[in-house]
């Protein structure tokens, strides 16, 4: 069964909802956290990313950016929101929930919401192809659906696994291919064939099974492609993150997660083998999968499990969402959290950035979808070079002072300079590998 229905948003409910959230945001005091916060980080985290050269937004100074603002909010699901995804070209965001529905919300308030029906059990994830012409959904009913996300659009349903399907994603290069993972401990790759009718509508012809991976020994929670489509990373309840090379369909790297069970793993958009991981131990981790090395560890980030996260499209920032209802924005270049957002009333389960990075969405157990507008200043190469020169200069001065103190028979230690040197060393190593 497949149905798509139009839903109007009652104005009274919408107005009451606006007042509630305005009061919450006025009280929350979105704040900048210091490097010496309660995150068990004794010093500045080593930088793990090579920022792209981009123009800094005019009118704002780094460190003095305004707090993210709540742009829009939507209510329509009858259960928790498990997943959110932005359309790559339209002002539309999609949400999937435990009610078995997928909702499509347009930023223009006068436009009605669309509801995609068909799954018999909760929908765990929704994903869009890079052009937005196809949509994937994964459900506890062990099926995956491929949709043409328009009114009267075609769909294809396939029995993908023998247990609940936890995650799906499109290949960002070859959008006819997609990956799925499941509670049956497997990861599978698929492809779909479609054609255009004389009326220029898209119809599905068939689907093909490509291959499967059975390396995990417990439920597989998430699956993601790398930006170039050549790698695949998975996170499992067996406390491991695996990276597969799709050119020869083999597992090439395995990361052990000591900080709880991973809830999601994803490649950083900056490229390479950088993999972010959220965990049930209230933490967010950043790995270099090629070296099988932990680069950044944000332990005790929240007061509850970190359910999910999303990288900013530029790779410099990440948003994490937690069971404690808090939303954190991390500066991955500086290696520190910069904003804590309060607003959701219960645990937050999902988040996603818009393709241009100007917005991000969150959803969770309170059944409400929130659209946030942050001001995140991208890092330029000049900033990194200047910071590197300053840190080298400070390190050199500290070394000379230490030598003079040693000659005088005294001991000299500069913890902050030592930390900066460690950060710079890590950054240069990663740059040389990129």
C-alpha positions as CSV (number, residue, x, y, z in Angstrom):
1,X,0.0,0.0,0.0
2,X,1.2,3.5,-0.9
3,X,-0.5,6.8,-0.1
4,X,0.5,10.4,0.0
5,X,-1.8,12.9,1.7
6,X,-1.9,16.6,2.2
7,X,-2.0,18.0,5.7
8,X,-2.9,21.5,6.7
9,X,-1.4,23.1,9.8
10,X,-4.0,24.5,12.2
11,X,-3.2,28.2,12.9
12,X,-4.2,28.0,16.6
13,X,-1.9,25.1,17.4
14,X,0.8,26.8,15.4
15,X,0.5,30.1,17.4
16,X,0.5,28.3,20.7
17,X,3.6,26.4,19.7
18,X,5.4,29.6,18.7
19,X,4.8,31.2,22.1
20,X,6.0,28.1,24.0
21,X,9.3,28.0,22.1
22,X,9.9,31.7,22.2
23,X,9.7,31.5,26.0
24,X,12.1,28.6,26.1
25,X,14.6,30.3,23.8
26,X,14.5,33.5,25.8
27,X,15.5,31.6,28.9
28,X,18.1,29.3,27.5
29,X,21.0,31.8,27.1
30,X,22.8,30.0,24.2
31,X,26.3,30.3,25.4
32,X,29.9,29.9,24.3
33,X,31.7,27.2,26.3
34,X,35.3,27.7,27.3
35,X,38.2,25.3,26.6
36,X,38.3,24.5,30.3
37,X,34.7,23.3,30.5
38,X,33.5,20.1,32.1
39,X,34.4,17.9,29.0
40,X,37.4,16.1,30.5
41,X,39.6,17.9,28.1
42,X,42.8,19.0,29.9
43,X,44.0,21.0,27.0
44,X,42.9,22.3,23.6
45,X,41.9,19.4,21.3
46,X,44.2,18.7,18.4
47,X,42.8,20.0,15.2
48,X,41.8,17.2,12.8
49,X,40.7,19.0,9.7
50,X,42.1,20.9,6.8
51,X,39.6,23.8,6.3
52,X,38.6,24.8,2.8
53,X,39.4,28.3,1.5
54,X,36.2,30.2,1.9
55,X,35.2,33.8,2.5
56,X,34.2,34.7,6.1
57,X,30.8,36.2,6.5
58,X,30.9,39.9,6.6
59,X,29.8,41.7,9.8
60,X,30.7,38.9,12.2
61,X,33.9,38.3,14.2
62,X,35.0,34.8,15.2
63,X,34.3,34.2,18.8
64,X,31.5,36.9,18.8
65,X,29.0,35.2,16.6
66,X,25.3,35.5,17.6
67,X,23.6,32.5,19.0
68,X,21.7,30.3,16.6
69,X,18.1,31.3,16.2
70,X,15.0,29.2,15.8
71,X,13.7,29.8,12.2
72,X,10.8,27.4,11.9
73,X,9.0,24.6,13.8
74,X,6.6,21.9,12.7
75,X,4.3,19.4,14.4
76,X,2.5,16.6,12.6
77,X,4.0,13.2,13.6
78,X,2.1,11.0,16.0
79,X,5.3,9.5,17.5
80,X,9.0,10.3,17.9
81,X,11.0,11.7,15.0
82,X,13.8,9.3,14.2
83,X,15.4,11.0,11.2
84,X,15.5,14.3,9.3
85,X,16.9,15.2,5.8
86,X,17.0,18.3,3.7
87,X,16.1,18.4,0.0
88,X,19.3,19.4,-1.9
89,X,17.5,21.9,-4.2
90,X,14.2,22.8,-2.6
91,X,13.2,24.6,0.6
92,X,12.0,21.4,2.0
93,X,12.9,19.1,4.9
94,X,11.8,15.5,5.4
95,X,11.2,13.7,8.7
96,X,10.6,10.0,9.5
97,X,8.9,8.8,12.7
98,X,7.8,5.9,14.8
99,X,4.3,6.5,13.5
100,X,5.4,4.8,10.2
101,X,5.1,8.1,8.2
102,X,7.5,10.3,6.3
103,X,6.6,14.0,6.3
104,X,7.7,16.6,3.8
105,X,7.7,20.2,5.2
106,X,8.2,23.3,3.0
107,X,9.7,26.4,4.6
108,X,6.9,28.5,3.1
109,X,4.2,28.5,5.8
110,X,1.3,28.6,3.4
111,X,2.3,25.3,1.7
112,X,0.7,22.2,3.1
113,X,2.8,19.3,4.5
114,X,3.0,16.0,2.6
115,X,2.8,12.7,4.3
116,X,4.1,9.5,2.7
117,X,2.4,6.3,3.9
118,X,3.2,2.7,3.3
119,X,5.5,1.3,6.0
120,X,3.8,-1.0,8.5
121,X,6.1,-0.2,11.4
122,X,8.3,2.7,12.6
123,X,10.5,4.4,10.0
124,X,14.1,4.7,11.2
125,X,15.7,6.8,8.5
126,X,14.9,8.9,5.5
127,X,17.5,10.0,2.9
128,X,17.5,12.0,-0.4
129,X,19.6,11.4,-3.5
130,X,22.1,14.2,-4.4
131,X,19.6,15.6,-7.0
132,X,16.6,15.1,-4.8
133,X,14.7,13.1,-7.4
134,X,14.7,10.0,-5.2
135,X,14.1,9.3,-1.6
136,X,14.9,6.3,0.6
137,X,13.2,5.1,3.8
138,X,14.2,2.3,6.2
139,X,11.7,0.6,8.5
140,X,11.3,-1.8,11.4
141,X,9.1,-3.8,9.0
142,X,12.4,-5.1,7.4
143,X,11.7,-3.2,4.1
144,X,13.3,-0.4,2.3
145,X,11.3,1.9,0.0
146,X,12.5,4.0,-2.8
147,X,10.3,6.9,-3.6
148,X,9.9,9.6,-6.2
149,X,9.1,12.3,-3.6
150,X,6.3,14.1,-5.4
151,X,2.5,13.9,-5.4
152,X,1.5,10.7,-7.3
153,X,5.2,9.7,-7.6
154,X,6.1,6.1,-8.1
155,X,7.7,3.9,-5.4
156,X,9.5,0.6,-5.1
157,X,9.4,-1.6,-2.0
158,X,11.9,-4.4,-1.4
159,X,12.3,-6.9,1.4
160,X,15.9,-5.8,2.1
161,X,16.7,-7.7,5.4
162,X,15.4,-10.4,7.7
163,X,15.1,-7.9,10.6
164,X,14.6,-4.2,11.2
165,X,16.4,-1.9,8.7
166,X,18.2,0.7,10.8
167,X,19.9,3.0,8.2
168,X,20.0,3.8,4.5
169,X,22.0,6.1,2.3
170,X,22.5,6.9,-1.4
171,X,25.8,6.7,-3.1
172,X,26.7,10.4,-3.6
173,X,28.3,9.7,-7.0
174,X,26.2,6.9,-8.5
175,X,22.7,7.7,-7.2
176,X,21.2,4.5,-8.7
177,X,23.0,2.7,-5.9
178,X,22.3,2.7,-2.2
179,X,23.3,1.0,1.0
180,X,21.3,-0.5,3.9
181,X,22.1,-2.0,7.3
182,X,20.0,-4.0,9.7
183,X,19.5,-5.7,13.0
184,X,20.3,-8.9,11.1
185,X,24.0,-7.8,11.5
186,X,24.5,-7.3,7.7
187,X,25.2,-4.4,5.4
188,X,23.9,-4.6,1.8
189,X,24.4,-2.7,-1.4
190,X,21.6,-2.3,-4.0
191,X,20.8,-0.6,-7.3
192,X,17.6,0.5,-8.9
193,X,16.7,0.9,-12.6
194,X,14.1,3.5,-13.7
195,X,12.8,5.1,-16.9
196,X,10.9,8.1,-18.1
197,X,7.4,7.7,-19.5
198,X,6.1,9.7,-22.4
199,X,4.5,12.0,-19.8
200,X,8.0,12.6,-18.4
201,X,7.3,10.9,-15.1
202,X,9.8,8.6,-13.4
203,X,8.9,4.9,-13.1
204,X,10.9,2.1,-11.5
205,X,11.8,-0.8,-13.7
206,X,13.6,-3.2,-11.3
207,X,16.1,-3.5,-8.5
208,X,19.3,-5.5,-8.2
209,X,21.2,-6.9,-5.2
210,X,24.9,-6.0,-5.5
211,X,26.7,-7.5,-2.4
212,X,26.6,-7.9,1.3
213,X,29.0,-7.6,4.3
214,X,28.7,-9.8,7.4
215,X,31.7,-8.7,9.4
216,X,29.7,-7.3,12.4
217,X,28.6,-9.6,15.2
218,X,25.7,-7.4,16.5
219,X,23.1,-5.0,15.2
220,X,24.4,-2.5,12.7
221,X,23.1,1.0,13.5
222,X,24.3,3.2,10.7
223,X,25.8,3.1,7.2
224,X,27.3,6.0,5.2
225,X,29.2,6.6,2.0
226,X,32.3,8.7,1.7
227,X,32.1,11.8,-0.5
228,X,33.7,10.1,-3.5
229,X,31.5,7.0,-3.1
230,X,34.5,4.7,-2.9
231,X,34.3,4.0,0.9
232,X,31.6,2.9,3.3
233,X,31.6,3.2,7.1
234,X,29.3,1.4,9.5
235,X,28.7,1.5,13.2
236,X,27.5,-1.5,15.2
237,X,26.4,-2.6,18.7
238,X,29.5,-4.8,18.7
239,X,31.3,-1.6,19.6
240,X,33.1,-1.4,16.3
241,X,33.2,1.0,13.3
242,X,34.2,-0.6,10.0
243,X,35.4,1.0,6.8
244,X,34.9,-0.9,3.5
245,X,36.6,-0.2,0.2
246,X,33.9,-0.6,-2.5
247,X,36.5,-1.0,-5.3
248,X,37.2,-4.5,-4.0
249,X,34.3,-5.0,-1.5
250,X,36.5,-5.7,1.5
251,X,36.7,-4.4,5.0
252,X,40.0,-2.4,5.1
253,X,39.8,-0.8,8.6
254,X,38.2,-1.6,11.9
255,X,38.0,0.9,14.8
256,X,37.2,-0.2,18.4
257,X,34.9,2.1,20.3
258,X,35.9,2.1,24.0
259,X,33.6,5.0,24.9
260,X,30.3,3.1,24.9
261,X,28.3,1.8,21.9
262,X,28.5,3.8,18.7
263,X,25.1,5.2,17.7
264,X,26.2,6.7,14.3
265,X,29.4,6.9,12.2
266,X,29.9,9.2,9.2
267,X,32.7,10.5,7.0
268,X,33.7,14.2,7.4
269,X,32.8,16.1,4.2
270,X,36.4,17.5,4.0
271,X,37.4,14.2,2.5
272,X,39.9,11.5,3.4
273,X,39.3,8.9,6.1
274,X,38.1,11.2,8.9
275,X,35.2,9.5,10.6
276,X,32.9,11.0,13.3
277,X,31.2,8.8,15.9
278,X,28.5,9.5,18.5
279,X,28.2,7.1,21.4
280,X,26.0,6.0,24.2
281,X,28.7,7.0,26.7
282,X,27.7,10.7,26.3
283,X,30.6,11.3,23.8
284,X,31.5,12.3,20.3
285,X,34.7,11.0,18.8
286,X,36.7,11.8,15.6
287,X,39.0,9.2,14.1
288,X,41.5,9.0,11.3
289,X,40.3,5.6,10.0
290,X,43.3,5.1,7.7
291,X,45.7,5.3,10.6
292,X,43.1,3.8,13.0
293,X,43.8,6.6,15.4
294,X,41.6,8.7,17.7
295,X,42.1,12.4,16.9
296,X,39.5,14.1,19.1
297,X,37.5,12.9,22.0
298,X,34.7,14.9,23.5
299,X,33.9,12.9,26.6
300,X,31.1,13.8,29.0
301,X,29.8,16.0,26.2
302,X,26.2,15.5,27.5
303,X,24.3,14.2,30.4
304,X,22.9,11.3,28.3
305,X,23.8,9.3,25.2
306,X,24.6,11.2,22.1
307,X,22.0,9.8,19.7
308,X,23.2,11.4,16.5
309,X,25.2,14.1,14.9
310,X,25.7,15.9,11.6
311,X,28.8,17.5,10.0
312,X,28.6,21.0,8.5
313,X,29.1,20.7,4.7
314,X,32.4,22.4,5.0
315,X,33.6,20.0,7.6
316,X,34.7,22.6,10.2
317,X,31.8,22.1,12.5
318,X,29.4,19.4,13.8
319,X,26.1,19.4,15.6
320,X,25.3,16.7,18.2
321,X,22.0,15.8,19.7
322,X,21.4,13.9,22.9
323,X,19.0,12.1,25.2
324,X,19.4,14.9,27.7
325,X,17.5,17.2,25.1
326,X,20.6,19.4,24.6
327,X,22.0,20.4,21.2
328,X,25.7,21.0,21.0
329,X,27.7,22.8,18.2
330,X,31.3,21.8,18.0
331,X,34.2,23.7,16.4
332,X,36.3,20.8,15.0
333,X,39.2,23.1,14.0
334,X,39.5,24.7,17.4
335,X,38.6,21.4,19.0
336,X,35.9,22.7,21.4
337,X,32.1,23.1,21.8
338,X,31.0,26.6,21.1
339,X,27.2,26.6,21.6
340,X,24.7,24.6,23.8
341,X,21.1,25.0,22.7
342,X,18.1,24.3,24.9
343,X,14.7,24.0,23.4
344,X,13.5,20.4,22.8
345,X,11.5,19.1,25.8
346,X,12.8,15.5,25.7
347,X,15.5,13.5,24.0
348,X,16.6,14.6,20.6
349,X,17.1,11.7,18.1
350,X,18.0,13.2,14.8
351,X,19.8,16.2,13.2
352,X,20.9,17.2,9.7
353,X,22.5,20.3,8.0
354,X,21.0,21.8,4.8
355,X,23.3,21.4,1.8
356,X,24.5,25.0,2.0
357,X,25.2,24.8,5.7
358,X,23.0,27.8,6.5
359,X,20.4,25.8,8.4
360,X,20.2,22.6,10.5
361,X,17.2,20.6,11.7
362,X,16.5,18.6,14.8
363,X,13.8,16.2,15.9
364,X,13.1,13.7,18.6
365,X,10.8,12.3,21.2
366,X,8.7,15.5,21.6
367,X,7.4,14.9,18.0
368,X,8.5,18.4,17.0
369,X,10.7,19.3,14.1
370,X,12.9,22.4,14.7
371,X,14.8,24.4,12.0
372,X,17.7,26.4,13.3
373,X,19.7,29.1,11.7
374,X,23.3,29.3,13.0
375,X,26.1,31.7,12.1
376,X,29.1,29.5,11.6
377,X,32.2,31.3,10.2
378,X,34.2,29.0,7.9
379,X,38.0,28.9,8.4
380,X,40.3,30.1,5.7
381,X,43.8,28.9,4.9
382,X,45.1,32.3,5.9
383,X,43.6,31.9,9.4
384,X,45.2,28.5,9.8
385,X,48.6,29.8,8.6
386,X,48.5,32.7,11.0
387,X,47.5,30.5,13.9
388,X,50.3,28.1,13.0
389,X,52.9,30.9,13.0
390,X,51.7,32.3,16.3
391,X,51.8,28.8,17.9
392,X,55.3,28.1,16.6
393,X,56.5,31.5,17.8
394,X,55.0,30.9,21.3
395,X,56.5,27.5,21.4
396,X,59.9,28.8,20.4
397,X,59.8,31.6,23.1
398,X,58.8,29.0,25.7
399,X,61.7,26.8,24.7
400,X,64.2,29.6,25.1
401,X,62.7,30.6,28.4
402,X,63.0,27.0,29.6
403,X,66.6,26.9,28.6
404,X,67.4,30.1,30.5
405,X,65.6,28.8,33.5
406,X,67.5,25.5,33.3
407,X,70.9,27.4,33.2
408,X,69.8,29.4,36.3
409,X,69.1,26.1,38.2
410,X,65.3,26.6,38.2
411,X,62.4,24.6,36.5
412,X,60.1,26.3,34.0
413,X,56.9,24.8,32.6
414,X,54.3,26.4,30.3
415,X,51.3,24.1,30.0
416,X,49.4,26.3,27.6
417,X,52.3,26.5,25.2
418,X,52.8,22.8,25.4
419,X,49.2,22.2,24.5
420,X,49.4,24.6,21.6
421,X,52.5,22.8,20.3
422,X,50.7,19.5,20.4
423,X,47.8,20.9,18.6
424,X,49.9,22.3,15.8
425,X,51.9,19.1,15.4
426,X,48.7,17.1,15.0
427,X,47.3,19.6,12.5
428,X,50.5,19.6,10.3
429,X,50.6,15.8,10.3
430,X,47.0,15.6,9.1
431,X,47.6,18.3,6.4
432,X,50.5,16.3,5.0
433,X,48.2,13.2,4.8
434,X,45.3,15.0,3.0
